[in-house]
Every structure is written in structure tokens, then in C-alpha cells.
Amino acid sequence: RVLPVVAAGVLLWFTIAWFSHTKMIEMATGAAPLTRKENMRIYNLVENLCIGSGMPMPKINVLEDDSLNAFASGINTPTFTVTLSRGIINKLDDAELEAVIAHELSHIRNRDVRLLIISIIFVGIFAFLTEAIVRSVRFSGGGRGKKDGRVVMVALLIAALGYFLSSIFRFAISRQREYMADGGSAQMTRNPLALASALEKISVDSQIEAVKRND
């Protein structure tokens, strides 16, 4: 009886996360679109890097926050987005900001953002499965017999193990891909020292206040 409900929940979770992740990110951070008219400097930096690397221009979002932060998101060309905080725009010079933008564009070009979103979705799915099994055990009083209890425990163990492995996989991907994006930034700008300088400044204040409050 539980299986169809769980399957429907997993499918619903995947659909919502896949098609609405961009809106979820914008709602969570308060990011808003940035146009050429609003900030010619940022728009030109992104556009020039895209032209030089032969990739489509992503959307540009600005996050009204004093922290120094930037991230890429999206699963395909229409949804690819580079988000920059107001702090990083104001506190980095052009060379440093260009290096940071190139880093995020490398994530998009390497399809890291899509891979990360998929891994996050599966982390959520395994978390949902684990919670569903726990609730099933709780409401059924632990199973009608030893055999049922063993089946439930095995299912719970598999779901928990899947969640754990998905989390480890996501963090491993993130670390490896960050190094690749650093190399991509240096290749696109031919100025690795600018990225090093930017990362040194970012390390001082990289926590987005909007996300910190939501936590």
C-alpha cells in the first residue's frame, strides 16, 4: 500500500526540483535579474567572456547582499544563470570580478551545475525514502512479524545508505569541479593571479546573509 505513495512522492519531488530549482534559488536568496542598462560593467564582463569562449550568454542575477559571493545555476541554456552579490560587485576590481565570473561560466560550460542539481535531487529523494520508511514502521507498529521487520530494516538501511553515498558523491563532485573551474577561469582570462586575489577577498566574507537567516 505504501509503495505507490512513495513512488508518487519521489516523482513529484523530482519534477518540482528539476523544473523549479531556479525559482527556488531566487526565492531563497532574493536574487533579481540584472540588465545591461542597470550595470554596463557587469554585463560587458560576462558578454566578453562568453564571446571569447564561444558559449551562449547566461542570465545575470544580482543578490542585494554585502557578502562576497557568486554562483552559477541552471540545467540548460535557457536556465543557466550567474548570480553575483552586490558586495562582490562593489568590492572587487574588474580583473578580479572577471576571474570570478569566468570561474562560474566554467561551471556552466562543464555542466557542473546540472550534475550538482541532479545529485542534490537524489539526496532529497533518498531522504524522502528514508523518512517514508521510518513513518511506515512507526504507524505499523514495527511490522506484523519478524519477516516483515527484517524487510523494513533492510529497506531502511538501503535508503539511509543511498542518502549517505549521494551526499558523499555530491561533496566529492563539488570539490573536484571547483578545481576544474579554477583552471577554466585561468584559461579564459589568462590571469590566474586575479582569481587568487579575488578568492583571498572572498574568504573573508562569503556567507550570504539571506541564506544565513533562512538557516
C-alpha positions in Angstrom: 0.0 0.0 0.0 2.9 2.3 0.8 4.8 1.7 -2.5 2.5 3.7 -4.8 2.5 6.7 -2.4 6.3 6.6 -2.1 6.7 6.3 -5.9 4.3 9.2 -6.5 6.2 11.3 -3.9 9.6 10.6 -5.5 8.2 11.5 -8.9 6.7 14.7 -7.6 9.8 15.7 -5.8 12.0 15.1 -8.9 9.6 17.0 -11.2 9.3 20.0 -8.8 13.1 20.2 -8.2 14.0 19.7 -11.9 11.7 22.4 -13.3 11.6 24.8 -10.4 15.1 24.9 -9.0 15.9 28.3 -10.5 12.8 29.9 -8.9 13.6 28.1 -5.6 17.1 29.6 -5.6 15.8 33.1 -6.4 13.2 32.9 -3.6 15.7 31.6 -1.1 18.3 34.3 -1.8 16.2 37.2 -3.1 18.2 37.4 -6.3 16.8 39.5 -9.2 17.7 39.9 -12.9 20.4 42.3 -13.9 20.2 44.1 -17.3 22.8 45.8 -19.4 21.1 49.1 -18.6 21.4 48.6 -14.9 25.1 47.7 -14.8 27.0 48.0 -18.1 30.2 47.0 -16.3 29.0 43.5 -15.2 27.0 42.8 -18.4 30.1 43.6 -20.6 32.4 41.4 -18.5 30.0 38.5 -18.8 29.4 39.1 -22.5 33.0 39.5 -23.4 34.0 36.2 -21.6 31.1 34.4 -23.4 32.1 35.7 -26.8 35.8 34.8 -26.2 34.9 31.3 -25.1 32.2 30.7 -27.7 29.4 30.0 -25.2 25.8 31.4 -25.0 25.2 34.3 -22.7 23.6 33.2 -19.5 21.2 35.2 -17.4 22.7 37.5 -14.8 21.2 37.9 -11.4 22.2 40.3 -8.6 21.8 39.5 -5.0 21.4 42.5 -2.7 23.8 41.4 -0.1 27.1 42.9 1.2 28.8 39.5 1.3 31.3 38.5 -1.5 29.6 35.6 -3.2 28.9 34.3 -6.7 27.4 31.1 -8.0 26.1 29.5 -11.2 22.8 27.6 -11.6 20.6 26.0 -14.3 20.2 22.8 -16.2 20.1 24.0 -19.8 20.8 27.1 -21.9 17.5 28.9 -21.1 18.0 28.5 -17.4 21.8 28.9 -17.0 22.3 31.9 -14.6 25.3 33.6 -13.0 24.4 35.3 -9.7 26.6 37.9 -8.1 26.2 39.6 -4.8 26.2 43.3 -4.5 29.2 43.0 -2.2 31.3 41.2 -4.7 30.4 43.7 -7.5 31.4 46.6 -5.3 34.5 45.2 -3.6 36.4 43.5 -6.4 38.2 45.3 -9.2 37.5 44.5 -12.9 40.2 41.9 -13.2 39.2 40.1 -10.0 35.5 40.2 -10.9 36.2 38.9 -14.4 38.1 36.0 -12.9 35.2 35.1 -10.6 32.7 35.3 -13.5 34.9 33.1 -15.6 35.0 30.6 -12.8 31.2 30.5 -12.7 31.0 30.3 -16.5 33.4 27.3 -16.4 30.9 25.6 -14.1 28.2 26.2 -16.7 30.4 25.2 -19.7 31.5 22.0 -17.9 27.8 21.2 -17.0 28.8 21.1 -13.3 25.6 23.0 -12.3 23.4 20.3 -14.0 25.4 17.5 -12.3 25.2 19.2 -8.9 21.5 19.7 -9.2 20.9 16.1 -10.1 23.0 14.9 -7.2 21.1 17.3 -4.8 17.8 16.0 -6.2 18.8 12.4 -5.5 20.0 13.3 -2.0 16.4 14.7 -1.4 14.9 11.6 -2.9 16.8 9.2 -0.6 16.0 11.5 2.4 12.3 11.3 1.4 12.5 7.5 1.1 14.2 7.2 4.5 11.5 9.4 6.1 8.7 7.4 4.4 10.1 4.1 5.6 10.5 5.4 9.2 7.0 6.7 9.2 5.7 3.4 7.8 7.4 1.4 10.6 6.1 3.8 13.2 2.5 3.7 12.1 2.5 -0.1 11.5 3.9 -0.8 15.0 7.2 -2.2 13.7 5.8 -4.8 11.3 3.4 -7.8 11.7 6.2 -10.3 12.2 9.9 -11.0 12.2 10.0 -11.4 8.4 8.2 -8.0 7.8 10.5 -6.4 10.4 13.6 -7.7 8.6 12.3 -6.4 5.2 11.6 -3.0 6.7 15.0 -2.8 8.3 16.8 -3.8 5.0 14.7 -1.2 3.1 15.6 1.4 5.7 19.3 0.5 5.6 19.3 0.7 1.8 17.6 4.1 1.8 19.9 5.5 4.5 23.0 4.1 2.7 21.8 5.7 -0.6 21.3 9.0 1.1 24.8 8.8 2.7 26.5 7.8 -0.6 24.6 10.5 -2.6 25.8 13.2 -0.1 29.4 12.0 -0.3 29.2 11.9 -4.1 27.8 15.4 -4.1 30.6 16.8 -2.0 33.2 14.9 -3.9 31.9 16.3 -7.2 31.8 19.8 -5.8 35.5 19.7 -4.7 36.8 18.2 -7.9 34.7 20.5 -10.1 35.9 23.6 -8.2 39.5 22.9 -9.2 38.4 22.4 -12.8 36.5 25.7 -12.7 39.6 27.5 -11.3 41.6 26.1 -14.3 38.8 27.2 -16.6 38.9 30.7 -15.2 42.7 31.0 -15.7 42.3 29.7 -19.3 39.5 32.2 -20.1 41.1 35.3 -18.5 44.8 34.3 -18.8 45.1 35.9 -15.4 45.3 33.3 -12.6 46.6 35.8 -10.1 43.4 37.8 -10.4 41.4 34.8 -9.3 43.8 34.2 -6.4 43.4 37.8 -5.3 39.6 37.5 -5.6 39.4 34.3 -3.6 41.5 35.8 -0.8 39.0 38.7 -0.5 36.0 36.3 -0.8 37.3 34.1 2.0 36.8 37.0 4.5 33.0 37.3 3.9 31.4 34.7 1.7 28.3 33.9 3.7 25.1 35.2 2.1 23.0 36.9 4.9 19.7 35.9 3.3 20.6 32.2 3.4 22.1 32.6 6.9 18.8 34.0 8.1 16.8 31.2 6.4 19.0 28.6 8.2 
